[in-house]
Amino acid sequence: MTFVTLLAHAAEEGAHHGGNVQAQTFWFGAVAFVVFVALSLVTLSYRNVANRHAHKAEAYTQKHGTPTPEAHGH
């Protein structure tokens, strides 16, 4: 079988596409939606984390003093 014959068979198979394209590609969107929801839940799990440890921040400030604006490391 030559390369040209192989291309002709591939083109012939592609022309006879049957079925509903929307139904075949539905799962791409469904998987993307599930991944988006999972990542959203991970993001929401970090909400209000700084306020959960306010007692540690107060203890650090009392021990080390209030940091100056120049000492923030940027």
C-alpha positions in Angstrom: 0.0 0.0 0.0 1.5 3.3 -1.1 1.3 6.5 0.9 -1.1 8.0 -1.7 -3.4 5.1 -1.3 -3.2 5.4 2.5 -4.1 9.1 2.2 -7.0 8.3 -0.1 -8.4 5.7 2.4 -8.0 8.2 5.3 -9.8 10.9 3.3 -12.6 8.5 2.5 -13.0 7.5 6.1 -13.1 11.1 7.2 -15.8 12.0 4.7 -18.2 9.4 6.1 -18.3 10.8 9.6 -21.4 9.6 11.3 -23.0 10.5 14.5 -23.7 13.7 16.4 -20.6 15.7 16.8 -22.1 17.6 19.8 -22.8 14.3 21.6 -19.3 13.0 20.9 -17.6 16.2 22.2 -19.8 16.7 25.2 -17.3 14.9 27.5 -14.6 17.4 26.8 -16.7 20.2 28.3 -17.9 17.9 31.1 -14.3 17.1 32.1 -13.3 20.7 31.9 -16.2 21.8 34.1 -15.4 19.1 36.7 -11.7 20.3 36.7 -12.8 23.9 37.1 -15.1 23.1 40.0 -12.4 21.1 41.7 -9.9 23.9 41.3 -12.5 26.4 42.6 -12.9 24.3 45.7 -9.2 24.3 46.3 -9.1 28.0 45.9 -12.0 28.5 48.3 -10.4 26.3 50.9 -7.6 28.9 51.3 -10.2 31.6 52.0 -9.7 33.5 55.3 -6.5 31.6 56.2 -4.8 34.6 57.6 -7.5 35.2 60.1 -7.4 31.6 61.4 -3.9 32.2 62.8 -4.4 35.7 64.3 -3.0 34.6 67.7 0.2 33.5 66.1 0.6 36.8 64.2 0.0 38.7 67.5 2.6 36.6 69.3 5.1 37.2 66.5 4.5 40.9 66.6 5.0 41.1 70.3 8.2 39.1 70.1 9.8 40.7 67.1 8.2 44.1 67.0 6.3 45.8 64.2 8.0 45.3 60.8 9.0 48.4 59.0 7.8 49.0 55.4 11.4 48.7 54.1 11.8 45.2 55.6 9.1 43.4 53.7 11.6 41.7 51.3 10.5 43.2 48.0 
